[in-house]
Amino acid sequence: MAWAEPDVCPSNLVNVAAFDDDYSMGILYSSVHERWARAQSSTLEDRLRYTPTTVFATFPWPPSDSHQRAQIGDIAKELIELRDKLSIERDIGLTKLYNECDDGAHKELRELHDQLDRAVSDAYGWPPSVLSDPVEITSRLLVLNAAIAAGEQDYTPFPPLAPPPEPQSERLFAPDGDLL
């Protein structure tokens, strides 16, 4: 996942999530979301095929408070900045960068991913040990998803938008700039 400018026109094989906050990107970057995606997605050859209807629309976002949201957002921002810096310095794309991580390189980037995962786990109210068990992550998400769908769990994944400001009285100016 990566940020894109609003004027980018993605192909039909690219999924776009219209977020502008680091918290949302942090959740989507987390291994918790990755586990959900692996459990709910189809595949294309040997690759995951992320589908918005079965993955994104059904993903139960954590019931996080403002402190947790800020913490996840801060870690995600730092992670994205480091990832971008490493990619530019090394003149490589994200696939090669993460392949190098898998081979043991870029310890600081891996540590940021681990911090992000712990913060996301904390937002769900889970012990950090859950992160080492992909089946447990998926099981907990399925239980949460079912509780939300049944109306047994309060669910407001995103804080409500602030109401628009009250309209102020209009000041009318004459062509010479004087107030009418």
DOGU-470880 format. One record per residue (C-alpha): residue in one letter; x, y, z. Coordinates in steps of 0.02 Angstrom, whole numbers, padded with zeros to 5 digits, always signed. Example, Ala and Ser with C-alpha at 12.3 -4.5 7.8 and 13.67 -1.06 7.14 Angstrom:
2
A+00615-00225+00390/S+00684-00053+00357/
//
This chain:
180
M+00000+00000+00000/A+00060+00173-00040/W-00001+00351-00039/A-00053+00421-00207/E-00093+00597-00264/P-00277+00632-00300/D-00243+00655-00486/V-00178+00477-00508/C-00292+00369-00613/P-00264+00189-00558/S-00298+00039-00669/N-00443-00078-00637/L-00327-00198-00544/V-00279-00070-00413/N-00381-00046-00255/V-00399+00131-00192/A-00447+00179-00014/A-00488+00363+00001/F-00403+00400+00167/D-00295+00548+00209/D-00235+00497+00381/D-00088+00396+00442/Y-00196+00297+00565/S-00294+00215+00424/M-00135+00176+00328/G-00061+00103+00487/I-00208-00015+00509/L-00199-00067+00326/Y-00009-00094+00341/S-00026-00201+00496/S-00002-00388+00498/V-00178-00399+00574/H-00252-00329+00414/E-00135-00437+00310/R-00196-00594+00400/W-00376-00544+00366/A-00334-00512+00183/R-00251-00682+00167/A-00401-00768+00245/Q-00533-00674+00145/S-00451-00647-00025/S-00446-00750-00180/T-00282-00786-00267/L-00214-00757-00440/E-00087-00891-00480/D+00015-00892-00318/R-00021-00711-00271/L-00148-00635-00154/R-00289-00548-00246/Y-00354-00415-00128/T-00539-00393-00159/P-00629-00244-00084/T-00795-00333-00059/T-00726-00483+00035/V-00578-00401+00121/F-00593-00214+00144/A-00782-00204+00168/T-00784-00346+00295/F-00627-00299+00393/P-00673-00259+00574/W-00573-00104+00618/P-00515-00094+00799/P-00617+00000+00927/S-00473+00120+00959/D-00474+00278+01063/S-00394+00443+01010/H-00229+00403+01097/Q-00216+00235+01009/R-00262+00315+00842/A-00126+00445+00865/Q+00002+00314+00914/I-00038+00203+00764/G-00035+00355+00650/D+00133+00414+00716/I+00214+00243+00693/A+00139+00225+00519/K+00202+00397+00468/E+00378+00355+00527/L+00370+00187+00439/I+00314+00264+00274/E+00448+00398+00283/L+00585+00270+00317/R+00521+00153+00183/D+00517+00294+00056/K+00690+00355+00107/L+00765+00180+00089/S+00682+00154-00079/I+00748+00320-00146/E+00923+00297-00075/R+00938+00123-00147/D+00841+00164-00307/I+00730+00012-00282/G+00543-00021-00273/L+00444-00085-00126/T+00448-00267-00181/K+00638-00270-00183/L+00647-00172-00020/Y+00534-00295+00070/N+00623-00443-00008/E+00781-00373+00070/C+00689-00357+00237/D+00640-00540+00223/D+00825-00580+00197/G+00870-00489+00359/A+00909-00313+00297/H+00833-00149+00357/K+00815-00193+00540/E+00744-00021+00583/L+00603-00043+00456/R+00560-00215+00525/E+00560-00144+00702/L+00437-00009+00649/H+00323-00142+00575/D+00334-00237+00741/Q+00292-00077+00839/L+00145-00046+00724/D+00080-00223+00746/R+00092-00208+00936/A-00002-00042+00933/V-00139-00116+00823/S-00152-00270+00934/D-00167-00154+01085/A-00307-00057+00997/Y-00404-00220+00982/G-00370-00256+01166/W-00268-00411+01124/P-00110-00469+01210/P+00045-00453+01101/S+00062-00643+01098/V-00086-00652+00977/L+00026-00578+00842/S+00130-00736+00832/D-00021-00844+00788/P-00102-00806+00619/V-00246-00926+00655/E-00283-00837+00819/I-00283-00667+00732/T-00405-00728+00600/S-00514-00813+00731/R-00526-00656+00838/L-00566-00549+00685/L-00703-00670+00631/V-00781-00664+00805/L-00774-00474+00804/N-00845-00468+00628/A-00990-00582+00678/A-01027-00478+00834/I-01030-00318+00731/A-01142-00396+00598/A-01262-00459+00732/G-01269-00287+00814/E-01193-00356+00973/Q-01040-00244+00962/D-01041-00055+00953/Y-00949-00011+00795/T-00891+00160+00742/P-00728+00126+00651/F-00699+00308+00610/P-00738+00458+00718/P-00883+00560+00653/L-00835+00709+00548/A-00849+00877+00633/P-01006+00970+00581/P-00975+01106+00454/P-00949+01278+00528/E-01101+01390+00546/P-01118+01505+00398/Q-01061+01679+00439/S-01155+01829+00380/E-01096+01880+00209/R-01012+02045+00187/L-01047+02124+00022/F-00921+02238-00058/A-00950+02367-00192/P-00836+02363-00345/D-00731+02503-00266/G-00699+02392-00111/D-00815+02484+00008/L-00925+02380+00120/L-01107+02385+00066/
//
